[in-house]
Amino acid sequence: MESTGIYWRIVYWSLHDRFEMIVANAREIHDLKKARRKTDKRDSVRIARLCLNAMITPSYVPNWEIQQLKDLFRARVNLVEMRTECKNIVHKHLTL
């Protein structure tokens, strides 16, 4: 499975205890496959072949608790950045 954005997470956490899951860096997979015309079907066949030939390096996936903490920290960083942006806008308008 390619780790694009956050979309892989739902599938991974739903199926990781039932299947052997490999999460791979999408850029790394893109460099390995030689695509002519990209379609989902061809793309999935190429990824399956790469996986069967052990050409994909699995990415580190932290456990559920660590992932939740990272999400919480990321949300806090975003809120602090938004707060700073709002403060700067207010200061800008006050100095005019």
Backbone as XML, in Angstrom:
<?xml version="1.0"?>
<chain id="A" units="angstrom">
  <residue number="1" name="MET">
    <atom name="N" x="0.846" y="-1.161" z="0.000"/>
    <atom name="CA" x="0.000" y="0.000" z="0.000"/>
    <atom name="C" x="0.901" y="1.237" z="0.000"/>
  </residue>
  <residue number="2" name="GLU">
    <atom name="N" x="0.557" y="2.206" z="-0.825"/>
    <atom name="CA" x="1.306" y="3.461" z="-0.863"/>
    <atom name="C" x="0.831" y="4.382" z="0.256"/>
  </residue>
  <residue number="3" name="SER">
    <atom name="N" x="1.777" y="5.064" z="0.865"/>
    <atom name="CA" x="1.419" y="5.992" z="1.941"/>
    <atom name="C" x="1.241" y="7.390" z="1.369"/>
  </residue>
  <residue number="4" name="THR">
    <atom name="N" x="0.097" y="7.629" z="0.783"/>
    <atom name="CA" x="-0.194" y="8.944" z="0.213"/>
    <atom name="C" x="-1.146" y="9.680" z="1.144"/>
  </residue>
  <residue number="5" name="GLY">
    <atom name="N" x="-0.692" y="10.797" z="1.651"/>
    <atom name="CA" x="-1.521" y="11.592" z="2.549"/>
    <atom name="C" x="-1.886" y="10.822" z="3.797"/>
  </residue>
  <residue number="6" name="ILE">
    <atom name="N" x="-3.129" y="10.934" z="4.211"/>
    <atom name="CA" x="-3.609" y="10.195" z="5.386"/>
    <atom name="C" x="-4.561" y="9.071" z="4.986"/>
  </residue>
  <residue number="7" name="TYR">
    <atom name="N" x="-4.741" y="8.872" z="3.683"/>
    <atom name="CA" x="-5.748" y="7.931" z="3.202"/>
    <atom name="C" x="-5.392" y="6.477" z="3.493"/>
  </residue>
  <residue number="8" name="TRP">
    <atom name="N" x="-4.128" y="6.158" z="3.617"/>
    <atom name="CA" x="-3.713" y="4.791" z="3.886"/>
    <atom name="C" x="-4.035" y="4.364" z="5.309"/>
  </residue>
  <residue number="9" name="ARG">
    <atom name="N" x="-4.172" y="5.310" z="6.208"/>
    <atom name="CA" x="-4.325" y="4.993" z="7.629"/>
    <atom name="C" x="-5.578" y="4.187" z="7.932"/>
  </residue>
  <residue number="10" name="ILE">
    <atom name="N" x="-6.695" y="4.561" z="7.355"/>
    <atom name="CA" x="-7.959" y="3.871" z="7.635"/>
    <atom name="C" x="-7.856" y="2.409" z="7.226"/>
  </residue>
  <residue number="11" name="VAL">
    <atom name="N" x="-7.337" y="2.176" z="6.045"/>
    <atom name="CA" x="-7.196" y="0.803" z="5.557"/>
    <atom name="C" x="-6.199" y="0.040" z="6.426"/>
  </residue>
  <residue number="12" name="TYR">
    <atom name="N" x="-5.064" y="0.670" z="6.716"/>
    <atom name="CA" x="-4.037" y="-0.006" z="7.506"/>
    <atom name="C" x="-4.560" y="-0.407" z="8.880"/>
  </residue>
  <residue number="13" name="TRP">
    <atom name="N" x="-5.149" y="0.529" z="9.614"/>
    <atom name="CA" x="-5.585" y="0.220" z="10.975"/>
    <atom name="C" x="-6.796" y="-0.703" z="10.998"/>
  </residue>
  <residue number="14" name="SER">
    <atom name="N" x="-7.526" y="-0.778" z="9.902"/>
    <atom name="CA" x="-8.655" y="-1.710" z="9.840"/>
    <atom name="C" x="-8.206" y="-3.142" z="9.543"/>
  </residue>
  <residue number="15" name="LEU">
    <atom name="N" x="-7.130" y="-3.285" z="8.777"/>
    <atom name="CA" x="-6.747" y="-4.615" z="8.296"/>
    <atom name="C" x="-5.413" y="-5.149" z="8.822"/>
  </residue>
  <residue number="16" name="HIS">
    <atom name="N" x="-4.649" y="-4.342" z="9.557"/>
    <atom name="CA" x="-3.292" y="-4.769" z="9.916"/>
    <atom name="C" x="-3.243" y="-6.013" z="10.793"/>
  </residue>
  <residue number="17" name="ASP">
    <atom name="N" x="-4.298" y="-6.268" z="11.557"/>
    <atom name="CA" x="-4.292" y="-7.456" z="12.414"/>
    <atom name="C" x="-4.775" y="-8.712" z="11.685"/>
  </residue>
  <residue number="18" name="ARG">
    <atom name="N" x="-5.339" y="-8.559" z="10.491"/>
    <atom name="CA" x="-5.829" y="-9.701" z="9.717"/>
    <atom name="C" x="-4.914" y="-10.084" z="8.567"/>
  </residue>
  <residue number="19" name="PHE">
    <atom name="N" x="-4.148" y="-9.105" z="8.049"/>
    <atom name="CA" x="-3.281" y="-9.332" z="6.906"/>
    <atom name="C" x="-1.883" y="-8.780" z="7.190"/>
  </residue>
  <residue number="20" name="GLU">
    <atom name="N" x="-0.915" y="-9.299" z="6.472"/>
    <atom name="CA" x="0.418" y="-8.709" z="6.543"/>
    <atom name="C" x="0.395" y="-7.462" z="5.659"/>
  </residue>
  <residue number="21" name="MET">
    <atom name="N" x="0.625" y="-6.320" z="6.277"/>
    <atom name="CA" x="0.535" y="-5.052" z="5.556"/>
    <atom name="C" x="1.925" y="-4.447" z="5.413"/>
  </residue>
  <residue number="22" name="ILE">
    <atom name="N" x="2.186" y="-3.915" z="4.231"/>
    <atom name="CA" x="3.415" y="-3.172" z="3.978"/>
    <atom name="C" x="3.006" y="-1.786" z="3.511"/>
  </residue>
  <residue number="23" name="VAL">
    <atom name="N" x="3.451" y="-0.788" z="4.253"/>
    <atom name="CA" x="3.213" y="0.594" z="3.857"/>
    <atom name="C" x="4.515" y="1.097" z="3.260"/>
  </residue>
  <residue number="24" name="ALA">
    <atom name="N" x="4.443" y="1.565" z="2.036"/>
    <atom name="CA" x="5.652" y="1.985" z="1.328"/>
    <atom name="C" x="5.569" y="3.448" z="0.940"/>
  </residue>
  <residue number="25" name="ASN">
    <atom name="N" x="6.718" y="4.061" z="0.853"/>
    <atom name="CA" x="6.819" y="5.445" z="0.429"/>
    <atom name="C" x="6.411" y="5.540" z="-1.049"/>
  </residue>
  <residue number="26" name="ALA">
    <atom name="N" x="5.451" y="6.385" z="-1.352"/>
    <atom name="CA" x="4.927" y="6.500" z="-2.715"/>
    <atom name="C" x="6.005" y="6.962" z="-3.690"/>
  </residue>
  <residue number="27" name="ARG">
    <atom name="N" x="6.875" y="7.856" z="-3.258"/>
    <atom name="CA" x="7.946" y="8.339" z="-4.137"/>
    <atom name="C" x="8.918" y="7.219" z="-4.486"/>
  </residue>
  <residue number="28" name="GLU">
    <atom name="N" x="9.221" y="6.392" z="-3.502"/>
    <atom name="CA" x="10.131" y="5.274" z="-3.742"/>
    <atom name="C" x="9.530" y="4.281" z="-4.737"/>
  </residue>
  <residue number="29" name="ILE">
    <atom name="N" x="8.252" y="3.997" z="-4.584"/>
    <atom name="CA" x="7.582" y="3.080" z="-5.510"/>
    <atom name="C" x="7.532" y="3.690" z="-6.906"/>
  </residue>
  <residue number="30" name="HIS">
    <atom name="N" x="7.256" y="4.971" z="-6.977"/>
    <atom name="CA" x="7.185" y="5.642" z="-8.272"/>
    <atom name="C" x="8.518" y="5.540" z="-9.006"/>
  </residue>
  <residue number="31" name="ASP">
    <atom name="N" x="9.626" y="5.656" z="-8.270"/>
    <atom name="CA" x="10.941" y="5.553" z="-8.892"/>
    <atom name="C" x="11.220" y="4.143" z="-9.397"/>
  </residue>
  <residue number="32" name="LEU">
    <atom name="N" x="10.657" y="3.136" z="-8.737"/>
    <atom name="CA" x="10.908" y="1.754" z="-9.125"/>
    <atom name="C" x="10.083" y="1.302" z="-10.319"/>
  </residue>
  <residue number="33" name="LYS">
    <atom name="N" x="8.876" y="1.772" z="-10.418"/>
    <atom name="CA" x="8.014" y="1.298" z="-11.499"/>
    <atom name="C" x="8.202" y="2.171" z="-12.738"/>
  </residue>
  <residue number="34" name="LYS">
    <atom name="N" x="8.121" y="1.518" z="-13.859"/>
    <atom name="CA" x="8.293" y="2.231" z="-15.121"/>
    <atom name="C" x="6.940" y="2.263" z="-15.826"/>
  </residue>
  <residue number="35" name="ALA">
    <atom name="N" x="6.187" y="3.283" z="-15.525"/>
    <atom name="CA" x="4.812" y="3.365" z="-16.022"/>
    <atom name="C" x="4.762" y="4.069" z="-17.374"/>
  </residue>
  <residue number="36" name="ARG">
    <atom name="N" x="3.992" y="3.469" z="-18.250"/>
    <atom name="CA" x="3.700" y="4.154" z="-19.512"/>
    <atom name="C" x="2.474" y="5.017" z="-19.300"/>
  </residue>
  <residue number="37" name="ARG">
    <atom name="N" x="1.330" y="4.387" z="-19.313"/>
    <atom name="CA" x="0.094" y="5.085" z="-19.015"/>
    <atom name="C" x="-0.394" y="4.606" z="-17.675"/>
  </residue>
  <residue number="38" name="LYS">
    <atom name="N" x="-0.625" y="5.514" z="-16.772"/>
    <atom name="CA" x="-0.983" y="5.121" z="-15.407"/>
    <atom name="C" x="-2.488" y="4.907" z="-15.289"/>
  </residue>
  <residue number="39" name="THR">
    <atom name="N" x="-2.845" y="3.697" z="-14.921"/>
    <atom name="CA" x="-4.219" y="3.396" z="-14.539"/>
    <atom name="C" x="-4.156" y="2.691" z="-13.192"/>
  </residue>
  <residue number="40" name="ASP">
    <atom name="N" x="-5.234" y="2.682" z="-12.455"/>
    <atom name="CA" x="-5.237" y="2.043" z="-11.142"/>
    <atom name="C" x="-4.955" y="0.551" z="-11.243"/>
  </residue>
  <residue number="41" name="LYS">
    <atom name="N" x="-5.505" y="-0.088" z="-12.268"/>
    <atom name="CA" x="-5.308" y="-1.531" z="-12.423"/>
    <atom name="C" x="-3.838" y="-1.843" z="-12.703"/>
  </residue>
  <residue number="42" name="ARG">
    <atom name="N" x="-3.234" y="-1.141" z="-13.654"/>
    <atom name="CA" x="-1.818" y="-1.356" z="-13.966"/>
    <atom name="C" x="-0.934" y="-1.013" z="-12.775"/>
  </residue>
  <residue number="43" name="ASP">
    <atom name="N" x="-1.281" y="0.057" z="-12.094"/>
    <atom name="CA" x="-0.512" y="0.496" z="-10.940"/>
    <atom name="C" x="-0.532" y="-0.565" z="-9.844"/>
  </residue>
  <residue number="44" name="SER">
    <atom name="N" x="-1.688" y="-1.136" z="-9.573"/>
    <atom name="CA" x="-1.789" y="-2.158" z="-8.531"/>
    <atom name="C" x="-1.027" y="-3.423" z="-8.915"/>
  </residue>
  <residue number="45" name="VAL">
    <atom name="N" x="-1.037" y="-3.780" z="-10.200"/>
    <atom name="CA" x="-0.278" y="-4.957" z="-10.649"/>
    <atom name="C" x="1.215" y="-4.712" z="-10.483"/>
  </residue>
  <residue number="46" name="ARG">
    <atom name="N" x="1.682" y="-3.522" z="-10.836"/>
    <atom name="CA" x="3.110" y="-3.200" z="-10.684"/>
    <atom name="C" x="3.530" y="-3.220" z="-9.216"/>
  </residue>
  <residue number="47" name="ILE">
    <atom name="N" x="2.716" y="-2.650" z="-8.354"/>
    <atom name="CA" x="3.031" y="-2.646" z="-6.920"/>
    <atom name="C" x="3.054" y="-4.076" z="-6.386"/>
  </residue>
  <residue number="48" name="ALA">
    <atom name="N" x="2.117" y="-4.908" z="-6.803"/>
    <atom name="CA" x="2.093" y="-6.310" z="-6.362"/>
    <atom name="C" x="3.352" y="-7.039" z="-6.823"/>
  </residue>
  <residue number="49" name="ARG">
    <atom name="N" x="3.779" y="-6.809" z="-8.044"/>
    <atom name="CA" x="5.008" y="-7.453" z="-8.542"/>
    <atom name="C" x="6.232" y="-6.981" z="-7.757"/>
  </residue>
  <residue number="50" name="LEU">
    <atom name="N" x="6.302" y="-5.690" z="-7.486"/>
    <atom name="CA" x="7.417" y="-5.170" z="-6.693"/>
    <atom name="C" x="7.432" y="-5.798" z="-5.308"/>
  </residue>
  <residue number="51" name="CYS">
    <atom name="N" x="6.266" y="-5.953" z="-4.726"/>
    <atom name="CA" x="6.163" y="-6.539" z="-3.392"/>
    <atom name="C" x="6.564" y="-8.015" z="-3.405"/>
  </residue>
  <residue number="52" name="LEU">
    <atom name="N" x="6.102" y="-8.756" z="-4.398"/>
    <atom name="CA" x="6.443" y="-10.179" z="-4.492"/>
    <atom name="C" x="7.935" y="-10.402" z="-4.701"/>
  </residue>
  <residue number="53" name="ASN">
    <atom name="N" x="8.601" y="-9.458" z="-5.349"/>
    <atom name="CA" x="10.041" y="-9.559" z="-5.587"/>
    <atom name="C" x="10.861" y="-8.885" z="-4.490"/>
  </residue>
  <residue number="54" name="ALA">
    <atom name="N" x="10.212" y="-8.521" z="-3.397"/>
    <atom name="CA" x="10.862" y="-7.889" z="-2.243"/>
    <atom name="C" x="11.657" y="-6.649" z="-2.633"/>
  </residue>
  <residue number="55" name="MET">
    <atom name="N" x="11.084" y="-5.838" z="-3.496"/>
    <atom name="CA" x="11.754" y="-4.616" z="-3.949"/>
    <atom name="C" x="11.218" y="-3.370" z="-3.243"/>
  </residue>
  <residue number="56" name="ILE">
    <atom name="N" x="10.297" y="-3.567" z="-2.302"/>
    <atom name="CA" x="9.712" y="-2.440" z="-1.580"/>
    <atom name="C" x="10.240" y="-2.443" z="-0.155"/>
  </residue>
  <residue number="57" name="THR">
    <atom name="N" x="10.758" y="-1.306" z="0.262"/>
    <atom name="CA" x="11.206" y="-1.155" z="1.637"/>
    <atom name="C" x="10.023" y="-0.695" z="2.480"/>
  </residue>
  <residue number="58" name="PRO">
    <atom name="N" x="9.641" y="-1.481" z="3.480"/>
    <atom name="CA" x="8.499" y="-1.077" z="4.314"/>
    <atom name="C" x="8.807" y="0.182" z="5.122"/>
  </residue>
  <residue number="59" name="SER">
    <atom name="N" x="7.836" y="1.060" z="5.213"/>
    <atom name="CA" x="7.973" y="2.258" z="6.027"/>
    <atom name="C" x="7.639" y="1.923" z="7.475"/>
  </residue>
  <residue number="60" name="TYR">
    <atom name="N" x="8.197" y="2.707" z="8.379"/>
    <atom name="CA" x="7.901" y="2.534" z="9.800"/>
    <atom name="C" x="6.500" y="3.071" z="10.071"/>
  </residue>
  <residue number="61" name="VAL">
    <atom name="N" x="5.686" y="2.255" z="10.725"/>
    <atom name="CA" x="4.346" y="2.671" z="11.135"/>
    <atom name="C" x="4.293" y="2.568" z="12.651"/>
  </residue>
  <residue number="62" name="PRO">
    <atom name="N" x="4.191" y="3.705" z="13.347"/>
    <atom name="CA" x="4.138" y="3.657" z="14.811"/>
    <atom name="C" x="2.835" y="3.003" z="15.285"/>
  </residue>
  <residue number="63" name="ASN">
    <atom name="N" x="2.860" y="2.525" z="16.516"/>
    <atom name="CA" x="1.644" y="1.899" z="17.037"/>
    <atom name="C" x="0.540" y="2.950" z="17.188"/>
  </residue>
  <residue number="64" name="TRP">
    <atom name="N" x="-0.661" y="2.480" z="17.498"/>
    <atom name="CA" x="-1.848" y="3.334" z="17.522"/>
    <atom name="C" x="-1.710" y="4.493" z="18.507"/>
  </residue>
  <residue number="65" name="GLU">
    <atom name="N" x="-1.187" y="4.222" z="19.697"/>
    <atom name="CA" x="-1.080" y="5.263" z="20.721"/>
    <atom name="C" x="-0.104" y="6.359" z="20.286"/>
  </residue>
  <residue number="66" name="ILE">
    <atom name="N" x="1.032" y="5.949" z="19.747"/>
    <atom name="CA" x="2.022" y="6.927" z="19.274"/>
    <atom name="C" x="1.443" y="7.737" z="18.116"/>
  </residue>
  <residue number="67" name="GLN">
    <atom name="N" x="0.725" y="7.080" z="17.229"/>
    <atom name="CA" x="0.109" y="7.775" z="16.094"/>
    <atom name="C" x="-0.889" y="8.824" z="16.578"/>
  </residue>
  <residue number="68" name="GLN">
    <atom name="N" x="-1.671" y="8.479" z="17.603"/>
    <atom name="CA" x="-2.630" y="9.432" z="18.156"/>
    <atom name="C" x="-1.919" y="10.626" z="18.779"/>
  </residue>
  <residue number="69" name="LEU">
    <atom name="N" x="-0.824" y="10.377" z="19.492"/>
    <atom name="CA" x="-0.048" y="11.474" z="20.074"/>
    <atom name="C" x="0.542" y="12.378" z="18.993"/>
  </residue>
  <residue number="70" name="LYS">
    <atom name="N" x="1.045" y="11.771" z="17.933"/>
    <atom name="CA" x="1.601" y="12.563" z="16.831"/>
    <atom name="C" x="0.518" y="13.421" z="16.181"/>
  </residue>
  <residue number="71" name="ASP">
    <atom name="N" x="-0.673" y="12.859" z="16.009"/>
    <atom name="CA" x="-1.791" y="13.621" z="15.440"/>
    <atom name="C" x="-2.168" y="14.792" z="16.340"/>
  </residue>
  <residue number="72" name="LEU">
    <atom name="N" x="-2.197" y="14.530" z="17.642"/>
    <atom name="CA" x="-2.531" y="15.582" z="18.598"/>
    <atom name="C" x="-1.484" y="16.702" z="18.569"/>
  </residue>
  <residue number="73" name="PHE">
    <atom name="N" x="-0.224" y="16.325" z="18.534"/>
    <atom name="CA" x="0.850" y="17.312" z="18.466"/>
    <atom name="C" x="0.772" y="18.121" z="17.174"/>
  </residue>
  <residue number="74" name="ARG">
    <atom name="N" x="0.509" y="17.442" z="16.058"/>
    <atom name="CA" x="0.392" y="18.114" z="14.768"/>
    <atom name="C" x="-0.769" y="19.110" z="14.771"/>
  </residue>
  <residue number="75" name="ALA">
    <atom name="N" x="-1.885" y="18.734" z="15.393"/>
    <atom name="CA" x="-3.041" y="19.629" z="15.493"/>
    <atom name="C" x="-2.692" y="20.850" z="16.339"/>
  </residue>
  <residue number="76" name="ARG">
    <atom name="N" x="-1.953" y="20.629" z="17.432"/>
    <atom name="CA" x="-1.549" y="21.746" z="18.295"/>
    <atom name="C" x="-0.643" y="22.710" z="17.542"/>
  </residue>
  <residue number="77" name="VAL">
    <atom name="N" x="0.311" y="22.174" z="16.791"/>
    <atom name="CA" x="1.213" y="23.025" z="16.003"/>
    <atom name="C" x="0.410" y="23.862" z="15.014"/>
  </residue>
  <residue number="78" name="ASN">
    <atom name="N" x="-0.563" y="23.264" z="14.357"/>
    <atom name="CA" x="-1.401" y="23.997" z="13.399"/>
    <atom name="C" x="-2.190" y="25.102" z="14.090"/>
  </residue>
  <residue number="79" name="LEU">
    <atom name="N" x="-2.728" y="24.814" z="15.269"/>
    <atom name="CA" x="-3.492" y="25.830" z="16.002"/>
    <atom name="C" x="-2.595" y="26.986" z="16.455"/>
  </residue>
  <residue number="80" name="VAL">
    <atom name="N" x="-1.395" y="26.674" z="16.908"/>
    <atom name="CA" x="-0.467" y="27.728" z="17.315"/>
    <atom name="C" x="-0.093" y="28.597" z="16.114"/>
  </residue>
  <residue number="81" name="GLU">
    <atom name="N" x="0.135" y="27.974" z="14.963"/>
    <atom name="CA" x="0.453" y="28.747" z="13.753"/>
    <atom name="C" x="-0.716" y="29.643" z="13.354"/>
  </residue>
  <residue number="82" name="MET">
    <atom name="N" x="-1.942" y="29.125" z="13.455"/>
    <atom name="CA" x="-3.116" y="29.930" z="13.120"/>
    <atom name="C" x="-3.269" y="31.099" z="14.093"/>
  </residue>
  <residue number="83" name="ARG">
    <atom name="N" x="-3.025" y="30.847" z="15.373"/>
    <atom name="CA" x="-3.105" y="31.909" z="16.377"/>
    <atom name="C" x="-2.088" y="33.007" z="16.083"/>
  </residue>
  <residue number="84" name="THR">
    <atom name="N" x="-0.875" y="32.616" z="15.743"/>
    <atom name="CA" x="0.169" y="33.585" z="15.427"/>
    <atom name="C" x="-0.197" y="34.392" z="14.189"/>
  </residue>
  <residue number="85" name="GLU">
    <atom name="N" x="-0.745" y="33.721" z="13.185"/>
    <atom name="CA" x="-1.164" y="34.422" z="11.965"/>
    <atom name="C" x="-2.248" y="35.450" z="12.276"/>
  </residue>
  <residue number="86" name="CYS">
    <atom name="N" x="-3.220" y="35.077" z="13.111"/>
    <atom name="CA" x="-4.290" y="36.013" z="13.486"/>
    <atom name="C" x="-3.743" y="37.204" z="14.267"/>
  </residue>
  <residue number="87" name="LYS">
    <atom name="N" x="-2.833" y="36.937" z="15.192"/>
    <atom name="CA" x="-2.212" y="38.023" z="15.946"/>
    <atom name="C" x="-1.482" y="38.983" z="15.019"/>
  </residue>
  <residue number="88" name="ASN">
    <atom name="N" x="-0.762" y="38.440" z="14.063"/>
    <atom name="CA" x="-0.016" y="39.304" z="13.128"/>
    <atom name="C" x="-0.951" y="40.161" z="12.285"/>
  </residue>
  <residue number="89" name="ILE">
    <atom name="N" x="-2.084" y="39.598" z="11.895"/>
    <atom name="CA" x="-3.056" y="40.364" z="11.110"/>
    <atom name="C" x="-3.624" y="41.501" z="11.955"/>
  </residue>
  <residue number="90" name="VAL">
    <atom name="N" x="-3.962" y="41.204" z="13.205"/>
    <atom name="CA" x="-4.496" y="42.249" z="14.097"/>
    <atom name="C" x="-3.462" y="43.355" z="14.304"/>
  </residue>
  <residue number="91" name="HIS">
    <atom name="N" x="-2.217" y="42.973" z="14.558"/>
    <atom name="CA" x="-1.149" y="43.970" z="14.744"/>
    <atom name="C" x="-0.942" y="44.819" z="13.490"/>
  </residue>
  <residue number="92" name="LYS">
    <atom name="N" x="-1.049" y="44.196" z="12.349"/>
    <atom name="CA" x="-0.893" y="44.921" z="11.088"/>
    <atom name="C" x="-1.976" y="45.980" z="10.947"/>
  </residue>
  <residue number="93" name="HIS">
    <atom name="N" x="-3.219" y="45.601" z="11.255"/>
    <atom name="CA" x="-4.318" y="46.552" z="11.112"/>
    <atom name="C" x="-4.289" y="47.649" z="12.182"/>
  </residue>
  <residue number="94" name="LEU">
    <atom name="N" x="-3.755" y="47.340" z="13.330"/>
    <atom name="CA" x="-3.650" y="48.327" z="14.389"/>
    <atom name="C" x="-2.559" y="49.372" z="14.116"/>
  </residue>
  <residue number="95" name="THR">
    <atom name="N" x="-1.558" y="48.988" z="13.336"/>
    <atom name="CA" x="-0.465" y="49.921" z="13.034"/>
    <atom name="C" x="-0.756" y="50.807" z="11.815"/>
  </residue>
  <residue number="96" name="LEU">
    <atom name="N" x="-1.831" y="50.555" z="11.122"/>
    <atom name="CA" x="-2.161" y="51.363" z="9.944"/>
    <atom name="C" x="-2.676" y="52.727" z="10.297"/>
  </residue>
</chain>
